[in-house]
Amino acid sequence: MERQPEDDLQRSLNELESSSALVVAQSQQIVPPSPSANGAIASLWAVVSWFLNLPLVAKIGVIGGGMVLGFAIFQAVLKLIASVIGVTLLLGLAYLAYKFFVSDTGQNQQNQQ
């Protein structure tokens, strides 16, 4: 009599394992884009499939190189923003100097006449 609950539990466990293995297998399956997809998606698919076929050491190297490249691009963008801010401040100071020196001398000459 005790054997039947164990058999039921074992059968339930086997069913659960088989259904979870099926779900995992379906979730790991990558479907390529359709032939009518645009060029950007096809290019992205080519890069992803190339990356997935790399060995582990190569994947780590590609990720490291991508991080270095990403930080370099980030640094370049920050330098560009700093340059734009610097040029804006310089132009603002030049405008204030123009207004203070050139405009005042023009008004002073008109007042003296």
VENZI-V14174 format. One line per field, one symbol per residue. ss: DSSP state (a for helix, b for strand, c for the rest). psi: psi as a letter, one per 20 degrees, with the letter a starting at -180 (. if undefined). burial: + if it has 9 or more other C-alpha atoms within 8 Angstrom, else -. Layout:
ss = ???
psi = ???
burial = ???
//
This chain:
ss = caaaaaaaaaaaaaaaaaaaaaaaaaacccccccccccaaaaaaaaaaaaaacccaaaaaaaaaaaaaaaaaaaaaaaaaaaaaaaaaaaaaaaaaaaaaaaaaaaaaaaaac
psi = hihghgggggggggggghhhhggghhhipppqqqhjqrhghhgggggghgghiqrgghgggggghhgggghgggggghhgghgggghggghghhgggghggghhhhhhhhhh.
burial = ----------------------------------------++--+-------------+-------------------------------------+++--+++---------
//
